[in-house]
């Protein structure tokens, strides 16, 4: 079941499915967040926003306004 | 710059250690140029390899050739539009995958390029093993492993530079798509096209690049399991939603206290030196107008500029330290949610904390905020934070307001009122941010995507170069304006309408002879001040400030303290004819004795004091701040809006408070 990245809890892993905003998609792509990449939520600020999202190549801080547009498939 | 010196660009992602490498290579031979129309600085220097000179340009960090921030735009322009002989691309070995994207774009432009692989030591400790030869072969460029922190590999890098003069790299991604156009043309097309409308080809290109990079990484990089280092465990604590905030508040307190206390002594030293120099010149030159202008206009104006340098150096030392270690990004992360509610960003926290010491370096520090709307909002509200120049004013007014041994439970009431003023500053800053947000909207399609750098030990060299540059920038930029304002105030103080001031001088001369006792001279100066243009201004604005409860004498102090808030105290002493060194208790007693000549009631009543306190909390009574805001925003409109809205707000708040309390 695909869900938005913002619904993931700290420590959860997921596979990147798609980004619902072309501008954001390009920006994420430039950072190396390609479809199929494994993402991990490694940190949450107070109130869970923003969050730290880690992939093999880098760590990004993303606000909920961005993570709600990123669809992922949780890994078990 | 000589035409025949080859030009080398130093490019790379933010936080890749580019600037450290630049500093090691160029040493003190650096020149800073401000890019017109932006706040971005371009730093260039000269290096010598085998007796041949090269011009080295340190570009602002970027993630892509297609710009999203001012920094990236400047970098892209330098790469695309200037005549470059070579590019040294600095990559962070711990984040090679994400760094290679920007590299691949630049490599495809056909400019000779080489890869300096920085932080190889750190990568190794994280279990990342990079096969340099394989990487070099796959990319078709020279790869030099270095560590800027330990200064290893720098000589090899230097000696490699002259080997890369001819393009020998194989294009990373030669032909774009099926349309057959070459990459440089594609980039040109994209740069000219509407940035708001995204070309699908950009996405296709980016996707292909990332897939190729993944292939290259697979054959040249191996990741071994490794034990979490102590630093990474510490990092978990630093970004913890509760402990992280506790640590953040502690760090902020230390910074604020340091800017406040460490700057105290050097500032006194600077003032002392200027007083001595002023005294020396006063005696050396013949008495008269020219003497007064040099001593009271220029020297005291210069003192007013230089006196800020210690605070600037200390605040920027801490900011530099936070940036170098990567902690500043953790602060942004933790505070972003709260600050965003007010149209600010997590990055506004540091400039606002600095504003508790002095608005001037803090407004300069707002440069780190990429989002223009958030940056402007931050600059807008910084002057409301309770800066140290307000303290002498607050101390005087509060001491008149509250008796010395008054306590609320265990706390001294004066201290509580002062704390209340700090709180008022912070709350009004947030309120102004909210109002500001109504007028300037953030651009649509702006994303908050911030890379979290590794926590690492600071590199001192770039830190000290930065401190040197910031101080020079302040002295040459804002310094000029402050000097001019203090000269104007001096002229207004020295001259008055036709002969009135001369008349007072003659009157005193006939009455007391040529040698006046100090008290008589103070009395004369008070009368002279009243007769001068600035005294006239005080009288002219009296009807305007009457609703706030002020008389013309306060009007004079308001006018002169536009140069800097603390001037209020000195002016009040001068108006009431007190000696300069008797500004404390003497002035307070003198003020409390003042009665209105017509009604016979006390002038400095509770409503007036409250009104004055509020005025100094809100009004933008600081010429230096106005100068710096103009310099940083390059907009007269913005500077005026800030100035007018703060005076406007101060006026109405003080009027309301005075009338409600009377």
Interface residues (C-beta under 8 A of the other chain):
Chain A: X22 X23 X24 X25 X26 X27 X28 X29 X30 X31 X32 X34 X43 X44 X45 X46 X47 X49 X50 X52 X56 X57 X58 X59 X60 X61 X62 X63 X65 X66
Chain B: X63 X64 X68 X95 X96 X97 X98 X101 X102 X198 X202 X203 X206 X207 X210 X211 X213 X214 X223 X236 X239 X241 X242 X245 X329 X332 X333 X334 X336 X337 X338 X340 X346 X445 X447 X448 X449 X450 X451 X452
